């Protein structure tokens, strides 16, 4: 079921209510996603992207974000990654996300 969110925080809060509670971060230098609780480093073949929500800033390019709902069945982790796109995104992070999307 596709969901429509007005803001990044609305998307993140709803995903957390639906069980995506781990805070995941892009570790570009290791080409993985990292979770601090529980601790894990997930390579692209260890997780899938369940949902993607893109938010485009109407007046501020800094508001351009993508929210990913991620799950790893092997590690029993469900979490959220929030990544900038557009002029504020980092090349390595964007390349890593593109790689992850291709493998999901």
C-alpha positions as CSV (number, residue, x, y, z in Angstrom):
1,X,0.0,0.0,0.0
2,X,1.5,3.3,-1.1
3,X,1.5,6.0,1.6
4,X,1.7,9.7,1.1
5,X,3.6,11.8,3.6
6,X,3.9,15.6,3.7
7,X,7.2,15.7,5.6
8,X,10.3,13.7,6.3
9,X,9.5,13.6,10.0
10,X,6.0,12.3,9.3
11,X,7.4,9.5,7.2
12,X,10.1,8.6,9.8
13,X,7.6,8.6,12.7
14,X,5.1,6.4,10.9
15,X,7.8,3.9,9.8
16,X,9.0,3.7,13.4
17,X,5.4,3.0,14.5
18,X,5.4,0.2,11.9
19,X,8.5,-1.4,13.4
20,X,11.4,0.3,11.5
21,X,13.1,1.3,14.7
22,X,16.8,0.9,14.0
23,X,18.7,4.1,13.2
24,X,20.7,3.2,10.1
25,X,23.5,5.3,8.6
26,X,25.3,5.1,5.3
27,X,29.0,4.1,5.8
28,X,30.3,5.2,2.4
29,X,33.9,4.3,3.2
30,X,32.9,0.7,4.0
31,X,30.1,0.5,1.4
32,X,27.6,-0.7,4.0
33,X,24.7,0.4,6.2
34,X,25.5,0.6,9.9
35,X,23.1,0.1,12.8
36,X,24.1,1.1,16.4
37,X,21.4,-0.8,18.2
38,X,21.7,-3.7,17.6
39,X,25.2,-3.2,16.2
40,X,25.5,-4.4,12.7
41,X,27.2,-3.5,9.4
42,X,25.0,-4.6,6.5
43,X,26.4,-5.1,3.0
44,X,24.0,-4.7,0.1
45,X,23.3,-8.4,-0.1
46,X,22.2,-8.5,3.6
47,X,19.2,-6.2,3.4
48,X,16.3,-5.0,1.2
49,X,14.7,-1.7,0.6
50,X,11.0,-2.1,1.5
51,X,9.8,1.5,0.9
52,X,11.2,4.7,-0.6
53,X,9.8,8.2,0.0
54,X,11.2,11.2,-1.8
55,X,10.8,14.8,-0.6
56,X,11.6,17.7,-2.8
57,X,12.1,21.1,-1.3
58,X,10.0,23.7,-2.9
59,X,12.1,26.7,-1.9
60,X,15.2,25.3,-0.2
61,X,17.4,22.7,-1.9
62,X,18.5,21.6,1.6
63,X,15.0,20.1,2.0
64,X,15.5,17.5,-0.7
65,X,15.6,14.1,1.1
66,X,14.9,10.5,0.5
67,X,13.6,8.2,3.3
68,X,14.3,4.5,3.0
69,X,12.6,1.7,5.0
70,X,15.2,-1.1,5.2
71,X,14.9,-4.6,6.5
72,X,17.5,-7.3,7.1
73,X,15.9,-10.7,7.8
74,X,19.3,-12.4,8.6
75,X,20.1,-9.8,11.2
76,X,16.5,-9.2,12.3
77,X,16.8,-5.5,11.8
78,X,14.2,-3.0,10.5
79,X,15.2,0.6,10.3
80,X,15.2,3.9,8.5
81,X,17.9,5.7,6.4
82,X,17.4,9.4,5.6
83,X,19.6,10.6,2.8
84,X,20.0,14.0,1.1
85,X,19.8,14.2,-2.7
86,X,20.4,17.1,-5.1
87,X,23.1,19.6,-4.5
88,X,23.7,18.6,-0.8
89,X,24.1,14.9,-1.4
90,X,27.6,13.4,-1.2
91,X,28.8,11.6,-4.2
92,X,29.9,8.5,-2.3
93,X,26.6,8.2,-0.4
94,X,24.6,8.7,-3.6
95,X,26.6,6.1,-5.4
96,X,26.2,3.7,-2.5
97,X,22.4,4.2,-2.5
98,X,22.2,3.6,-6.2
99,X,24.1,0.4,-5.7
100,X,21.8,-0.7,-2.9
101,X,18.6,0.1,-4.9
102,X,19.9,-2.0,-7.9
103,X,20.4,-5.0,-5.5
104,X,17.1,-4.7,-3.8
